Amino acid sequence: MTSPVGSAGAMGVDRVMALRSQILERNAALQRANSSTGVSGTEAAKPATGAASFTDAFEGALKNVNDSQAKAGELSAAYERGETVDIAKVMLARQKASVGFEATLQVRNKLLSAYKDIMSMPV
């Protein structure tokens, strides 16, 4: 029997990598759409820079995790108050929020590790 922690860790990494791939595909599609529609000025320049697009993607991911946690909290509170809420829906929302948080935590840990590696490189 496999450990739930080990399988959740592998699933979390695979999910993060899949989300990263989706983000990169969406950024490329947005850049193509901006260049084909002739968007000018700072709007066209912003997505083209690597730091801004990563920041936007990461910020969007954090907002999604926050939204899913808020939704799970609202559903849990409604269930606890005795409102007509399906328990399966509550549990699914809580699990989705938990997986999103764990994925975000793993991304943060990888970013900190990369930062530490870069800072320890000799100049």
N, C-alpha and C positions, 0 to 999 in steps of 0.2 A: 504494500500500500504506500502510495507517495505522500509526502508531507504536504499539507495544504499551503504552508508558507512558501515552500519551494515552487509549487505549481502556480501560486498567485504571483510570485516574483517573475517567473518566466512569462506568464500571461501579461503582466504589467509592462514588461520590456517590449514584448511583441506589439502590444496595443500602442505604446508610445511611439514605436517605430512606424506603425501604420498611420497614426495621427500625423507624425512628421511628414510622411510621404504625401498624405492628403493636403497638408498645409502648403508644401512645396508646389504641388500640382495646382492648387487654387491660386497661389501667388503668381505662377507662370501664366495661368489663364487670365488673371486680372491685368498683368503687364501686357499681354497680347491685346486684350480688349482696350486698354488705355492707349496703346500705340495705334490701333486701327481706328479708334474714334477721334484721334487727334486732340486728346486732352493736353492742354498747354499749361505752362507755369509750374508752380510748385507741386500741384497735384500729380503731374506726370513724373516729377523727379523724386518724390517721396517713396513710392513703392520700388523704384529701381535701386535704391541703396540697400545694401545687405543688412545693416544694423537696424534701420527703420522697419524693414519688413519682418525681421525676426522679432523685434520688439512688439510690433503690432500683432503678430501671430501668437506670441507668448501671452500678451495681454488679453487677447480674445479667448485663449484657452483658459486662463485664470478666471475670466468672467463666466465662462461656461461652467466651470467647476463650482464657482460661487453660486450661480443660478441653480444648479442641480442640488446643492446642499440646502439652499433656501427652500426649494420645492419639497425636498424630503422632510425638512423641518415642519413646513406647513401641513403636509399630509399626516405626519406623525401627530402633530398637535390636534388636527381635526379628528383623527381616530381616537385619541385620548379623551377628547371632549364628548365622544359618543356619537359623532356625526356619521352619516352613512358613507363610509369610505371602505373600499375593498382592502382587506389586509394584505393581499398579494400585491396590490398596487403600492401600498406603503412600503412593504419589504423590498420591492423592486427599486423604488426610488431611493431608498436608503442604501441599497447595495450599489446602485449606479453612482451615487455621491461618494461612497467609500472608495470605489475603484478609481474614480476620477481624482480624488484626493491623493491616493497612493501613487498614481501615475505622475501627478504634479510633483509630489515629494521626490520621486525617483529622478525626474528631470532636474529638479533643483540640486539634488545630490551630485548628479553627473556634471552639471555646470560648475558647482563648487570644486569638484575634483579637477576638472579641466583648468579652472582658474588657478588652483594651487600648483598644478603641474607647470603652467605657463610662468607663474611668478617664481618658481624655483629654478627655471632655466638660467644658465649662465649667460651673461651679456657679452 
